[in-house]
Amino acid sequence: MSLTEITARIAGAERAAGRPEGTVSLIAVSKVQPLERVEAVLAEGHRVFGENYVQEAAGKWPALRERFGPVELHMIGPLQTNKAKVAVELFDAIHTLDRPSLAEKLARLAEARGSCPALFVQVNTGEESQKAGVLPSDADGFIRDCRALGLPLAGLMCIPPEDQDSRPHFAMLAALAERNGLTGLSMGMSGDFEAAIAAGATHVRVGSAIFGARDYG
Ligand SMILES: *Cc1c(COP(=O)(O)O)cnc(C)c1O
Protein backbone atom coordinates (compact mmCIF):
# COMPACT_ATOMS: atom_id res chain seq x y z
CA MET A 1 0.00 0.00 0.00
CA SER A 2 1.04 3.62 -0.10
CA LEU A 3 0.68 6.80 1.87
CA THR A 4 -1.81 8.11 -0.70
CA GLU A 5 -3.99 5.02 -0.34
CA ILE A 6 -3.95 5.13 3.45
CA THR A 7 -4.79 8.83 3.42
CA ALA A 8 -7.71 8.13 1.08
CA ARG A 9 -8.96 5.30 3.29
CA ILE A 10 -8.77 7.56 6.35
CA ALA A 11 -10.80 10.22 4.53
CA GLY A 12 -13.36 7.55 3.57
CA ALA A 13 -13.61 6.35 7.16
CA GLU A 14 -14.06 9.94 8.37
CA ARG A 15 -16.90 10.45 5.86
CA ALA A 16 -18.52 7.13 6.77
CA ALA A 17 -18.44 8.10 10.44
CA GLY A 18 -19.96 11.51 9.69
CA ARG A 19 -16.81 13.21 10.89
CA PRO A 20 -15.21 16.23 9.20
CA GLU A 21 -12.39 15.27 6.83
CA GLY A 22 -8.89 15.89 8.06
CA THR A 23 -9.71 15.53 11.74
CA VAL A 24 -7.84 12.24 12.19
CA SER A 25 -4.08 12.54 12.51
CA LEU A 26 -2.11 9.84 10.68
CA ILE A 27 1.00 8.85 12.63
CA ALA A 28 3.31 7.03 10.22
CA VAL A 29 5.08 4.46 12.39
CA SER A 30 8.63 4.27 11.08
CA LYS A 31 10.27 2.04 13.72
CA VAL A 32 12.79 -0.44 12.34
CA GLN A 33 12.16 0.72 8.75
CA PRO A 34 15.09 1.30 6.40
CA LEU A 35 15.96 4.98 6.13
CA GLU A 36 15.15 5.18 2.41
CA ARG A 37 11.52 4.19 3.07
CA VAL A 38 11.21 6.91 5.71
CA GLU A 39 12.82 9.45 3.38
CA ALA A 40 10.38 8.49 0.63
CA VAL A 41 7.37 9.22 2.87
CA LEU A 42 8.95 12.51 3.97
CA ALA A 43 9.53 13.37 0.30
CA GLU A 44 5.81 12.80 -0.30
CA GLY A 45 5.20 15.57 2.21
CA HIS A 46 4.12 13.63 5.30
CA ARG A 47 5.29 15.23 8.55
CA VAL A 48 3.83 13.16 11.41
CA PHE A 49 5.77 10.08 12.50
CA GLY A 50 5.81 7.58 15.35
CA GLU A 51 8.71 5.70 16.90
CA ASN A 52 8.92 2.98 19.56
CA TYR A 53 12.51 3.22 20.74
CA VAL A 54 14.10 6.39 22.12
CA GLN A 55 17.59 5.41 21.01
CA GLU A 56 16.56 4.57 17.45
CA ALA A 57 14.57 7.80 17.17
CA ALA A 58 17.39 9.91 18.63
CA GLY A 59 19.80 8.44 16.10
CA LYS A 60 17.56 9.16 13.14
CA TRP A 61 15.32 12.19 13.55
CA PRO A 62 17.60 15.13 14.38
CA ALA A 63 19.31 14.74 10.98
CA LEU A 64 15.99 14.15 9.18
CA ARG A 65 14.53 17.27 10.77
CA GLU A 66 17.57 19.23 9.58
CA ARG A 67 16.98 18.05 6.03
CA PHE A 68 13.18 18.07 5.83
CA GLY A 69 12.16 20.75 8.32
CA PRO A 70 9.76 20.44 11.24
CA VAL A 71 8.41 16.93 11.84
CA GLU A 72 5.87 16.10 14.54
CA LEU A 73 7.26 13.07 16.39
CA HIS A 74 5.20 10.72 18.57
CA MET A 75 6.67 8.26 21.06
CA ILE A 76 4.45 5.16 20.96
CA GLY A 77 6.66 2.52 22.60
CA PRO A 78 7.22 1.72 26.28
CA LEU A 79 9.22 4.51 27.91
CA GLN A 80 11.82 3.74 30.56
CA THR A 81 12.05 6.41 33.22
CA ASN A 82 15.80 6.85 32.61
CA LYS A 83 15.08 7.71 28.95
CA ALA A 84 12.37 10.25 29.78
CA LYS A 85 14.70 13.25 29.56
CA VAL A 86 15.87 12.41 26.04
CA ALA A 87 12.26 11.62 25.11
CA VAL A 88 10.83 14.98 26.18
CA GLU A 89 13.55 16.75 24.20
CA LEU A 90 12.87 14.75 21.03
CA PHE A 91 9.14 14.04 20.96
CA ASP A 92 6.08 16.26 20.55
CA ALA A 93 3.82 13.64 22.11
CA ILE A 94 4.21 10.58 24.32
CA HIS A 95 1.47 7.94 24.02
CA THR A 96 2.70 5.55 26.68
CA LEU A 97 2.28 7.23 30.05
CA ASP A 98 1.43 4.17 32.11
CA ARG A 99 2.69 4.44 35.67
CA PRO A 100 3.11 6.85 38.60
CA SER A 101 6.93 6.84 38.52
CA LEU A 102 6.93 7.98 34.88
CA ALA A 103 4.26 10.61 35.60
CA GLU A 104 6.36 12.03 38.43
CA LYS A 105 9.50 12.05 36.29
CA LEU A 106 7.70 13.79 33.42
CA ALA A 107 6.26 16.36 35.81
CA ARG A 108 9.75 17.19 37.14
CA LEU A 109 11.14 17.47 33.61
CA ALA A 110 8.20 19.64 32.51
CA GLU A 111 8.75 21.99 35.40
CA ALA A 112 12.46 22.32 34.66
CA ARG A 113 11.89 22.85 30.92
CA GLY A 114 8.76 24.97 31.14
CA SER A 115 7.13 22.72 28.53
CA CYS A 116 5.97 19.17 28.12
CA PRO A 117 5.02 16.95 25.16
CA ALA A 118 1.32 16.15 24.76
CA LEU A 119 0.63 13.08 26.87
CA PHE A 120 -1.62 10.07 26.30
CA VAL A 121 -2.32 7.62 29.07
CA GLN A 122 -1.95 4.04 27.83
CA VAL A 123 -4.77 1.77 28.97
CA ASN A 124 -4.37 -2.02 28.93
CA THR A 125 -7.94 -2.59 27.75
CA GLY A 126 -7.39 -6.33 27.28
CA GLU A 127 -5.87 -6.67 30.77
CA GLU A 128 -2.99 -8.64 29.25
CA SER A 129 -0.22 -9.40 31.72
CA GLN A 130 2.57 -8.92 29.16
CA LYS A 131 1.26 -5.56 27.98
CA ALA A 132 1.93 -2.11 29.38
CA GLY A 133 -0.80 0.32 30.35
CA VAL A 134 -2.95 1.02 33.36
CA LEU A 135 -5.83 -1.36 33.97
CA PRO A 136 -9.24 0.05 33.01
CA SER A 137 -10.30 0.00 36.66
CA ASP A 138 -7.26 2.11 37.61
CA ALA A 139 -7.58 4.61 34.76
CA ASP A 140 -9.78 7.24 36.45
CA GLY A 141 -7.51 7.39 39.50
CA PHE A 142 -4.34 7.53 37.44
CA ILE A 143 -5.72 10.32 35.25
CA ARG A 144 -6.66 12.27 38.38
CA ASP A 145 -3.14 11.81 39.78
CA CYS A 146 -1.53 12.95 36.51
CA ARG A 147 -3.69 16.07 36.50
CA ALA A 148 -2.76 16.78 40.10
CA LEU A 149 0.87 16.76 38.95
CA GLY A 150 -0.01 19.41 36.36
CA LEU A 151 0.65 17.14 33.38
CA PRO A 152 -0.91 18.15 30.04
CA LEU A 153 -3.09 15.13 29.21
CA ALA A 154 -4.16 14.96 25.57
CA GLY A 155 -6.02 11.69 25.70
CA LEU A 156 -5.87 7.92 25.97
CA MET A 157 -4.12 5.20 23.97
CA CYS A 158 -4.64 1.45 23.64
CA ILE A 159 -3.26 -1.57 21.79
CA PRO A 160 -6.02 -4.21 21.68
CA PRO A 161 -5.08 -7.89 22.03
CA GLU A 162 -3.89 -9.29 18.71
CA ASP A 163 -6.30 -12.21 18.64
CA GLN A 164 -9.48 -10.26 19.39
CA ASP A 165 -11.93 -7.98 17.66
CA SER A 166 -10.56 -4.49 18.34
CA ARG A 167 -13.93 -2.77 18.40
CA PRO A 168 -14.96 -3.43 22.02
CA HIS A 169 -11.52 -2.19 23.09
CA PHE A 170 -11.89 1.00 21.05
CA ALA A 171 -15.36 1.54 22.52
CA MET A 172 -14.05 1.03 26.05
CA LEU A 173 -11.22 3.54 25.49
CA ALA A 174 -13.65 6.10 24.04
CA ALA A 175 -15.96 5.72 27.05
CA LEU A 176 -13.07 6.08 29.50
CA ALA A 177 -11.89 9.23 27.71
CA GLU A 178 -15.32 10.80 27.63
CA ARG A 179 -15.93 10.08 31.29
CA ASN A 180 -12.66 11.86 32.11
CA GLY A 181 -13.15 14.84 29.82
CA LEU A 182 -10.35 13.81 27.44
CA THR A 183 -10.70 14.35 23.70
CA GLY A 184 -7.68 12.54 22.26
CA LEU A 185 -7.97 8.88 21.27
CA SER A 186 -4.82 7.17 19.99
CA MET A 187 -6.07 3.89 18.60
CA GLY A 188 -6.01 1.89 15.38
CA MET A 189 -3.09 0.33 13.50
CA SER A 190 -2.59 -1.08 9.98
CA GLY A 191 -5.22 -3.77 10.44
CA ASP A 192 -7.96 -1.84 12.18
CA PHE A 193 -7.58 1.92 11.72
CA GLU A 194 -10.91 2.28 9.92
CA ALA A 195 -12.75 0.61 12.82
CA ALA A 196 -10.86 2.91 15.18
CA ILE A 197 -11.97 6.00 13.25
CA ALA A 198 -15.57 4.76 13.39
CA ALA A 199 -15.13 4.54 17.18
CA GLY A 200 -13.76 8.09 17.44
CA ALA A 201 -9.97 7.78 17.02
CA THR A 202 -8.22 11.15 16.71
CA HIS A 203 -4.78 9.58 16.09
CA VAL A 204 -4.18 6.36 14.16
CA ARG A 205 -0.76 4.70 14.28
CA VAL A 206 -0.08 3.01 10.95
CA GLY A 207 3.25 1.34 10.16
CA SER A 208 3.43 -1.66 7.87
CA ALA A 209 0.51 -0.59 5.66
CA ILE A 210 2.53 2.49 4.67
CA PHE A 211 6.13 1.27 4.78
CA GLY A 212 5.80 -2.45 4.16
CA ALA A 213 6.57 -5.28 6.60
CA ARG A 214 9.17 -4.63 9.26
CA ASP A 215 12.32 -6.74 9.04
CA TYR A 216 13.58 -7.35 12.58
CA GLY A 217 16.35 -9.59 11.10
C1 LIG B 1 4.42 -0.91 15.70
C2 LIG B 1 3.26 -0.21 16.28
C3 LIG B 1 2.23 0.30 15.48
C4 LIG B 1 2.16 0.11 13.98
O1 LIG B 1 1.80 -1.21 13.71
P1 LIG B 1 1.38 -1.66 12.22
O2 LIG B 1 0.59 -2.89 12.45
O3 LIG B 1 2.64 -1.88 11.49
O4 LIG B 1 0.56 -0.58 11.64
C5 LIG B 1 1.22 1.02 16.10
N1 LIG B 1 1.19 1.21 17.44
C6 LIG B 1 2.16 0.72 18.24
C7 LIG B 1 2.08 0.96 19.70
C8 LIG B 1 3.21 -0.02 17.70
O5 LIG B 1 4.15 -0.51 18.52
Ligand as a Chemical Component Dictionary entry (heavy atoms), coordinates in Angstrom:
data_LIG
# 
_chem_comp.id                   LIG 
_chem_comp.type                 NON-POLYMER 
_chem_comp.pdbx_formal_charge   0 
_chem_comp.three_letter_code    LIG 
# 
loop_
_chem_comp_atom.comp_id 
_chem_comp_atom.atom_id 
_chem_comp_atom.alt_atom_id 
_chem_comp_atom.type_symbol 
_chem_comp_atom.charge 
_chem_comp_atom.model_Cartn_x 
_chem_comp_atom.model_Cartn_y 
_chem_comp_atom.model_Cartn_z 
_chem_comp_atom.pdbx_ordinal 
LIG C1 C1 C 0 4.424 -0.912 15.704 1  
LIG C2 C2 C 0 3.264 -0.210 16.283 2  
LIG C3 C3 C 0 2.231 0.302  15.479 3  
LIG C4 C4 C 0 2.161 0.107  13.980 4  
LIG O1 O1 O 0 1.802 -1.207 13.711 5  
LIG P1 P1 P 0 1.380 -1.659 12.222 6  
LIG O2 O2 O 0 0.595 -2.893 12.453 7  
LIG O3 O3 O 0 2.637 -1.881 11.486 8  
LIG O4 O4 O 0 0.557 -0.584 11.638 9  
LIG C5 C5 C 0 1.219 1.018  16.104 10 
LIG N1 N1 N 0 1.190 1.206  17.435 11 
LIG C6 C6 C 0 2.161 0.715  18.237 12 
LIG C7 C7 C 0 2.077 0.961  19.701 13 
LIG C8 C8 C 0 3.211 -0.018 17.696 14 
LIG O5 O5 O 0 4.147 -0.510 18.518 15 
# 
loop_
_chem_comp_bond.comp_id 
_chem_comp_bond.atom_id_1 
_chem_comp_bond.atom_id_2 
_chem_comp_bond.value_order 
_chem_comp_bond.pdbx_ordinal 
LIG C1 C2 SING 1  
LIG C2 C3 SING 2  
LIG C2 C8 DOUB 3  
LIG C3 C4 SING 4  
LIG C3 C5 DOUB 5  
LIG C4 O1 SING 6  
LIG O1 P1 SING 7  
LIG P1 O2 DOUB 8  
LIG P1 O3 SING 9  
LIG P1 O4 SING 10 
LIG C5 N1 SING 11 
LIG N1 C6 DOUB 12 
LIG C6 C7 SING 13 
LIG C6 C8 SING 14 
LIG C8 O5 SING 15 
# 
